[in-house]
Amino acid sequence: MVVLRVSYETRENILRIGREDFGGASADETIRRLIDEHWKARAVAAMEHYRRHDPQGWADYLAEAEEFGRAGAPIAD
């Protein structure tokens, strides 16, 4: 176990978030989940940036994703 020094206010906020938003999760689990949410938000922001700043690249990406999606679909009789 490693001790992480945080202010009393931060500790209470983490515990409150764990109680209210994560069904009574521990401080450790709450922090892990918040880190995971942060990573997902950054990934979404990066994709949005890509879509806005490289429309052709985005269109190519979507076309390729569609092609791969069809490749795994079962063939109907």
C-alpha positions, 0 to 999 in steps of 0.5 A, spaced: 500 500 500 502 507 498 499 513 501 497 519 497 497 525 501 491 529 499 487 535 502 481 533 507 476 537 502 479 532 496 478 526 500 471 528 502 470 529 495 472 522 493 469 519 498 462 522 496 463 521 489 464 513 491 458 513 495 453 517 490 456 516 483 459 509 484 455 505 489 459 506 495 466 504 492 472 505 496 476 511 495 481 507 491 476 504 486 473 511 485 480 514 483 481 508 478 474 509 475 475 517 475 482 516 471 478 511 466 473 516 465 478 521 464 482 517 459 475 516 455 474 523 455 481 524 452 480 519 447 473 522 445 476 529 444 482 526 440 477 523 435 473 529 435 479 533 433 481 529 428 474 529 425 474 537 425 481 538 423 482 532 417 475 531 414 478 527 409 482 522 414 475 522 418 471 519 412 477 514 410 477 512 417 469 511 417 469 507 410 475 503 413 471 501 419 465 500 415 468 495 411 471 491 417 464 491 420 461 488 414 467 483 414 465 480 420 458 479 419 455 472 417 453 471 410 445 470 409 442 465 405 
